[in-house]
Amino acid sequence: MDKKIKYAIKIGFLIALAGTLLMLSLLGLNLVGPESVRNDKLMIGGTILFISLYVFLLIGIYKAIVHYKAKNDNKINFKQAFINGFVVSLSTAVFSVLLTIIFYESIYPDYNEDMTTVLTEKLSQQNLSTTELSKKIKEQTQYYSTFMQSQFAFVGNLITGIAFTLLLSLFLKSKSNK
């Protein structure tokens, strides 16, 4: 395998790992997870996590394309830049799924159950009918499931990564390679 592609895959892994470490840090600070819901801080933690994940992805794609360009006599065309950024995006998406599964199944297997308990407490304080309450709890339980979170990790990283890659490929391609 080409060293430049291996570098792009490594960057994808590091982005996914950084996202997981950030999630664990925010969980420890009670800015995501059950305690954040209980303390009404989920919006703050969720926003930090959401923005940070995409900043990590943007910086990682940029670094991979610039690295490829530097290893190629400071020349890169749009296609090379796009493929390199796509590899970063795809590897980030795949590694994110793996790390999401590890998080939800091994590190914190009670996450979904704990979130459901806290959300039930919170929603019970609202003026909802039993049917509405049940429906909302079911939605939230599905949302926090390993399967759903893995899908979000894959699709979110891949689509956002491709969008960033398109933009960065246009800006970082060599002037002589239009």
PyMOL commands that set and color helices and strands:
alter all, ss='L'
color gray80, all
select helices_A, chain A and resi 3-28+34-38+42-71+78-107+111-124+130-143+146-172
alter helices_A, ss='H'
color red, helices_A
deselect
rebuild
show_as cartoon
